[in-house]
């Protein structure tokens, strides 16, 4: 499947907002240490470490009632 540039960051942002209340809240939920400007460049790496891939992160949240 072909993805447009930035699809991953857009998906993470959407899910962070819908399921956790925002990016900071998602980082706090998973106890990831980055804060402020360091969160944006770390988000993809942290999601992949936690879920295996961005696709799995999206699938998990879109196919469940995963909430905080």
Helices and strands as residue ranges (DSSP letters): H 7-15, I 16-20, H 23-29, H 37-51, H 54-62
